[in-house]
């Protein structure tokens, strides 16, 4: 049929994955060549897809100085919870307007009700502290340097008592037409930061009991979210990205853990949870190498984990950190199955420099040497504020970076 297509109706072909200056899926190119008079636009063909969207962001956003001031007053007992909640509500509504303004299709609450991303969730599950350095809650440090690996303390059994994130979901849904996205820490993050010895020190006598409690807690949280109507959840299981760092491998070995065996264990545990997740819920996993105040916790490629991560783990899609050479090359993406999606985290939340759109387009094109562009999306590498003090960038730069992600998605896929 291709030879029968009139020359004047055939769009100009610029390369194996380019069409009129845009990178598009191979199958879309084929359709347009074979059936030019169907009048199917790229946007129409890619619309109405479930998450992830072509333009994503990971979750946390910069807190305003006003919100930080109110949080400090609350800590000093100068205001009550009602006043703090009012300040949080106002700040979240502003964050929702930001996400609408830049053209995203999803929205988070910026994690504005949390001081620390991981600690908020796990402290709802018992006498647990997951985010400590030197015995105290972790804080931001000097940007651009490797920070100390946070550690966890487990002084009581893991128990799900009530929905943790359902109120957050309901507030987002009530205040925007965008798709609410809920972010939760990974089920294996607690063990990664604690190790067997800390698990067995106070709360447990058997590791299997600990893992059963973890699976049950996450099952109940996901079911509560599903019952409330939530259809989009991101699990942050950052350990998988850190396993490729020789320094992290040595750290794990020193405490008695075999890092390669942990990969298999964490996949098994996560798969147990995913198997019981509500049907129709889009669940992705975010991986990064640390993101606190512009610092990072590890370096190394995905090579050591890629085969098992992409093929043994039954997750639907991945948010992968790829903002610096510390993440390695895109070569491991050759192992991603065709039914899975990878969101490339190619815009940095750690530095105030706004990336070039042309450079971002080239990076996506490089990734397509290993994975079809129809299986890709783009995002920042992590959130803008994993702890409430945030990363060393301004609100204006944050907005520019989010808008850049949307612009790149439009240029490649025709929509965000």
Secondary structure as the mmCIF struct_conf table of DSSP 4:
data_model
#
loop_
_struct_conf.conf_type_id
_struct_conf.id
_struct_conf.beg_label_comp_id
_struct_conf.beg_label_asym_id
_struct_conf.beg_label_seq_id
_struct_conf.end_label_comp_id
_struct_conf.end_label_asym_id
_struct_conf.end_label_seq_id
HELX_RH_3T_P HELX_RH_3T_P1 UNK A 2 UNK A 4
BEND BEND1 UNK A 5 UNK A 5
HELX_RH_3T_P HELX_RH_3T_P2 UNK A 7 UNK A 9
BEND BEND2 UNK A 10 UNK A 10
HELX_LH_PP_P HELX_LH_PP_P1 UNK A 11 UNK A 12
STRN STRN1 UNK A 13 UNK A 15
TURN_TY1_P TURN_TY1_P1 UNK A 16 UNK A 17
STRN STRN2 UNK A 18 UNK A 19
TURN_TY1_P TURN_TY1_P2 UNK A 20 UNK A 21
STRN STRN3 UNK A 22 UNK A 23
HELX_RH_AL_P HELX_RH_AL_P1 UNK A 26 UNK A 34
TURN_TY1_P TURN_TY1_P3 UNK A 35 UNK A 35
HELX_RH_3T_P HELX_RH_3T_P3 UNK A 36 UNK A 38
HELX_RH_AL_P HELX_RH_AL_P2 UNK A 42 UNK A 46
TURN_TY1_P TURN_TY1_P4 UNK A 47 UNK A 48
HELX_LH_PP_P HELX_LH_PP_P2 UNK A 49 UNK A 50
BEND BEND3 UNK A 51 UNK A 52
HELX_LH_PP_P HELX_LH_PP_P3 UNK A 53 UNK A 53
BEND BEND4 UNK A 54 UNK A 54
STRN STRN4 UNK A 55 UNK A 55
BEND BEND5 UNK A 59 UNK A 59
HELX_LH_PP_P HELX_LH_PP_P4 UNK A 62 UNK A 64
HELX_RH_AL_P HELX_RH_AL_P3 UNK A 65 UNK A 75
TURN_TY1_P TURN_TY1_P5 UNK A 76 UNK A 77
BEND BEND6 UNK A 78 UNK A 79
HELX_RH_AL_P HELX_RH_AL_P4 UNK A 81 UNK A 102
TURN_TY1_P TURN_TY1_P6 UNK A 103 UNK A 103
BEND BEND7 UNK A 105 UNK A 105
STRN STRN5 UNK A 106 UNK A 107
TURN_TY1_P TURN_TY1_P7 UNK A 110 UNK A 113
BEND BEND8 UNK A 115 UNK A 115
STRN STRN6 UNK A 116 UNK A 116
HELX_RH_AL_P HELX_RH_AL_P5 UNK A 117 UNK A 123
TURN_TY1_P TURN_TY1_P8 UNK A 124 UNK A 125
BEND BEND9 UNK A 126 UNK A 127
STRN STRN7 UNK A 128 UNK A 133
TURN_TY1_P TURN_TY1_P9 UNK A 134 UNK A 135
STRN STRN8 UNK A 136 UNK A 137
BEND BEND10 UNK A 142 UNK A 142
TURN_TY1_P TURN_TY1_P10 UNK A 143 UNK A 144
BEND BEND11 UNK A 145 UNK A 145
STRN STRN9 UNK A 146 UNK A 146
HELX_LH_PP_P HELX_LH_PP_P5 UNK A 147 UNK A 150
STRN STRN10 UNK A 151 UNK A 154
BEND BEND12 UNK A 156 UNK A 156
BEND BEND13 UNK A 162 UNK A 162
BEND BEND14 UNK A 164 UNK A 165
HELX_RH_AL_P HELX_RH_AL_P6 UNK A 166 UNK A 175
BEND BEND15 UNK A 177 UNK A 178
STRN STRN11 UNK A 179 UNK A 180
STRN STRN12 UNK A 182 UNK A 185
TURN_TY1_P TURN_TY1_P11 UNK A 187 UNK A 188
HELX_RH_AL_P HELX_RH_AL_P7 UNK A 189 UNK A 201
TURN_TY1_P TURN_TY1_P12 UNK A 202 UNK A 203
BEND BEND16 UNK A 205 UNK A 205
HELX_RH_AL_P HELX_RH_AL_P8 UNK A 207 UNK A 228
TURN_TY1_P TURN_TY1_P13 UNK A 229 UNK A 229
STRN STRN13 UNK A 232 UNK A 236
TURN_TY1_P TURN_TY1_P14 UNK A 238 UNK A 238
HELX_RH_AL_P HELX_RH_AL_P9 UNK A 239 UNK A 242
TURN_TY1_P TURN_TY1_P15 UNK A 243 UNK A 244
HELX_RH_AL_P HELX_RH_AL_P10 UNK A 246 UNK A 254
TURN_TY1_P TURN_TY1_P16 UNK A 255 UNK A 256
HELX_RH_AL_P HELX_RH_AL_P11 UNK A 259 UNK A 275
TURN_TY1_P TURN_TY1_P17 UNK A 276 UNK A 276
BEND BEND17 UNK A 277 UNK A 277
HELX_LH_PP_P HELX_LH_PP_P6 UNK A 278 UNK A 278
TURN_TY1_P TURN_TY1_P18 UNK A 279 UNK A 280
STRN STRN14 UNK A 282 UNK A 287
BEND BEND18 UNK A 289 UNK A 289
STRN STRN15 UNK A 292 UNK A 292
TURN_TY1_P TURN_TY1_P19 UNK A 293 UNK A 294
STRN STRN16 UNK A 295 UNK A 296
BEND BEND19 UNK A 297 UNK A 297
BEND BEND20 UNK A 302 UNK A 302
TURN_TY1_P TURN_TY1_P20 UNK A 303 UNK A 305
HELX_RH_AL_P HELX_RH_AL_P12 UNK A 306 UNK A 311
TURN_TY1_P TURN_TY1_P21 UNK A 312 UNK A 312
BEND BEND21 UNK A 313 UNK A 313
BEND BEND22 UNK A 316 UNK A 316
STRN STRN17 UNK A 317 UNK A 321
BEND BEND23 UNK A 323 UNK A 324
HELX_RH_3T_P HELX_RH_3T_P4 UNK A 325 UNK A 327
BEND BEND24 UNK A 330 UNK A 330
HELX_RH_3T_P HELX_RH_3T_P5 UNK A 331 UNK A 335
BEND BEND25 UNK A 336 UNK A 336
TURN_TY1_P TURN_TY1_P22 UNK A 338 UNK A 339
STRN STRN18 UNK A 341 UNK A 347
BEND BEND26 UNK A 349 UNK A 352
HELX_LH_PP_P HELX_LH_PP_P7 UNK A 353 UNK A 356
HELX_RH_AL_P HELX_RH_AL_P13 UNK A 357 UNK A 367
TURN_TY1_P TURN_TY1_P23 UNK A 368 UNK A 370
BEND BEND27 UNK A 371 UNK A 371
HELX_RH_3T_P HELX_RH_3T_P6 UNK A 373 UNK A 375
STRN STRN19 UNK A 376 UNK A 380
BEND BEND28 UNK A 381 UNK A 382
BEND BEND29 UNK A 384 UNK A 384
BEND BEND30 UNK A 386 UNK A 386
STRN STRN20 UNK A 387 UNK A 387
TURN_TY1_P TURN_TY1_P24 UNK A 388 UNK A 389
BEND BEND31 UNK A 392 UNK A 393
HELX_RH_AL_P HELX_RH_AL_P14 UNK A 395 UNK A 413
BEND BEND32 UNK A 414 UNK A 414
#
